[in-house]
């Protein structure tokens, strides 16, 4: 087990920049050059995630205060909140008189899921993209993966995928899980529109991450990764944004799947985590380093063996099945958020300023993973 903390480093902060200027960030980290991909036959895992037994640490190291947000990050936090609220509103529509309000956006509520899909497509189209819709047939209905691509330059055949699932469990507005990750994808897609880099970028919104499709052949990201593998597309890195909006400064607000991890971590849930399996160690290390330089909040990263609870609980799992390096960026979901998979997972429980810090850091990481700007 490999566990390392990447501290927040305010001194490395740069002044607010325009979208064009942000394209001139640091060059590609050398370790990225070792990332590769090789298609392999998938090994299926259980259809749903088991409930974890969490361990809680007892001592917290001191934390430095966060520096103020830039004007750009403040504007980003407003946009993230608006998008999360809209997705949650579509998930929990106003009921007819005399009827109880219900919340759903999944394959058991195809109309609500389609409304969310259509709205997401409209947002990407407004950002200047042609949206590709990839249908998955389920018992007479069709659900959609959505993607947009920013073509690359000299290394345009190589692909960087950044994705998030947009479905949610029934009964929950799914604000943190995973409207927060979807809002992050929308923000990144808007920012990268018209900005060309050495490698091609693909922003993807996956369907069917939640049970009963979780880690089965109908999981949206599994279908998507399989298609990439069959087409021979070279995926250099995949980042999964999974529940990135819940933070707490309270003692013992962070839990862990094992006692060993609990002993090595702060019990304060104020950080964003980068997680991956051992095959994706280079990507996890590079991404965590870049977030530590640019996200302006604490960053932790872990390279964990398959079998540690939670490490494969999102769309990065699908890409591992086909030999692609993939990492999850997360607030750790149920190991921190008491509203996980509940009706209380609402937009008002999220911290949009810290979300903005995370998304800004991911943007800088993507620039580097994409090989820098193509001039």
Secondary structure as UniProt FT lines:
FT   STRAND          2..6
FT   HELIX           10..12
FT   HELIX           19..22
FT   TURN            23..24
FT   HELIX           30..34
FT   HELIX           71..91
FT   TURN            97..98
FT   TURN            107..108
FT   HELIX           110..126
FT   TURN            127..128
FT   STRAND          132..138
FT   TURN            139..140
FT   STRAND          141..150
FT   STRAND          155..165
FT   TURN            170..171
FT   HELIX           175..180
FT   HELIX           181..192
FT   TURN            193..194
FT   STRAND          199..206
FT   TURN            211..212
FT   TURN            214..215
FT   TURN            217..218
FT   HELIX           220..231
FT   STRAND          234..242
FT   TURN            251..252
FT   HELIX           259..264
FT   STRAND          272..276
FT   HELIX           278..280
FT   HELIX           281..294
FT   STRAND          299..303
FT   TURN            306..307
FT   TURN            309..312
FT   HELIX           316..320
FT   TURN            321..323
FT   STRAND          326..330
FT   HELIX           333..335
FT   TURN            338..341
FT   TURN            343..344
FT   HELIX           347..349
FT   HELIX           352..369
FT   TURN            370..371
//
